[in-house]
Amino acid sequence: MSPTSMRARSWRGRIADWWAPTWQWVLLAAGAAVAVYILLDERARNAPMLAFAVAALVIAAAVTSSTPMAIALMAMPGLLIIQRVGIGGTDLSVSDVSLAAAFGAAVLLGQRPYSSSLRWMLWLNFVYQFTSFITVIVNPYTANTVEWFHAWLLISGALIVGWAVGCAGYARLAFGLMLATACIIAVITIAHAIPQYATGDFGAIYLEWPFAMHKNFVGTTLAIVAVIAYINPDWVGWSRRLSGSAFLLLATAILMSQSRQAIIGLIAAVLVGVIRRQVTGRSRSVVFLLVIPAAWIVIGMVIEQIESQNEFNSVYQRLTWFRDVYHLWQESPFFGHGLRYWYQLPGEFQPPQAELEIVASTGLLGLFGFGVMWLGMLIVLWRIDPRFGTLAFAVALSRIVQAQFDLFWVAAAVSIPFVIVGISLGAMERERLSASKAESDARGAPDGEPGSPVRATRPEATATVAATAARRPPGR
């Protein structure tokens, strides 16, 4: 039998082994999706997407008994979907629903106690939540209160979800699901760009299928996931060929989106990888290959818009908005106008910059808490083990850099980086616990002769056992 035939038979065997226990869940999901679509078609917004989400939740709930983090894992692709679903007047995105479902599973089934690093992150978010709560009291309207809880879920909730997944040993699978979803969006972006470019239109790409996605959402979301592929920590276990190919695909789609904030945020993450090249293995040549051309593209686009003297382009429009937000903030400088105030004040809009949004919404008090939160989080992530902290720091820095040029409270754009941070912290804690257990077992195991304990003066043996245990797949 030829090697090709043997490989084909091997793959057929693997597919058969996978399909044998899976077909029941696929059938169950299809039935749930059809039932939800038929029952809610006339009363739900975007019933097909809602049916798909409910079907995924049904499968995840069914397998939770054997895989406690099934709901959280199933939510990973959903975090990148901003399509709106709703029943009875609600207006939630798939990303919000996925995060809420994953948070419930993480709280009930996730590992405790939390590590000191995660507790610091949660307390720092509490500082901002406390300072922004004043504006909820001063400006009593429904959207203000709802958004206060929503903002907490996007940061602390996402951290807890990531922690639970990482601690359970599913970091690689969770990142793989995120990366696969992002690559699908990237392929759709490129496929949409080719015919547009063929007509001579080299403008930004706005996706309409499978659902509408703004160029800045596509760019910033793909940029955050691209950071995972670029840093590619050793504990994830991806090959350089896989991570490199995925990064190039995502980077191509980001450039086609022409999202300047996404490009700048990705540049910041690349610089972190170069600075910590002893961990990431990235050389300084990456700066010349990626950072300089990307920076040249961004600067060129900005100069072109300034020279056009078109008062309606994004540069001049932002300058106008900055001035308008400043005048609005002066009306309530200390406590702001409330979260989501632009839905309450006719003619107002969401400021296109993080600190302006915070100061207009929560005043100087909230801006102080926001600054403490972000500065403290970056310090915490920079000081932990670089094997885990490099990725966590890079995605957090990339997001806050993006937010200097774009909206801050956007569901997926905020929750995804904090889920990644939580997964990194959870994986670090899992490795620490595995190493501690291996060391404890090694001290009590026989060494050469029966009944002879391992001597504490052999750290190299302990380190070897600990490293082996840390690489052991979950469940073994």
Secondary structure, DSSP 8 states (H G I E B T S, - for coil): --HHHHHHHHHHHHHHHHHHHHHHHHHHHHHHHHHHHHHHTTTEETHHHHHHHHHHHHHHHHTTTT-TTHHHHHHHHHTT---EEEETT--EEHHHHHHHHHHHHHHHHS-SS--HHHHHHHHHHHHHHHHHHHHHHHS--HHHHHHHHHHHIIIIIHHHHHHHHHHTT-HHHHHHHHHHHHHHHHHHHHHHHHHHHHTT--S---B-SSS-B-HHHHHHHHHHHHHHHHH--TTT---HHHHHHHHHHHHHHHHHHT-HHHHHHHHHHHHHHHHTHHHH---THHIIIIIHHHHHHHHHHHHHHHHHT-TTSHHHHHHHHHHHHHHHHTTSTTT-S-TTGGGTSTT----SSHHHHHHHHHHHHHHHHHHHHHHHHHHHHHHS-HHHHHHHHHHHHHHHHHTTSS-S--HHHHHHHHHHHHHHHHHHHHHHHHHHHHHHHHHHSB-SSTT-B--TT-HHHHHHHHHHHHHS-TT-
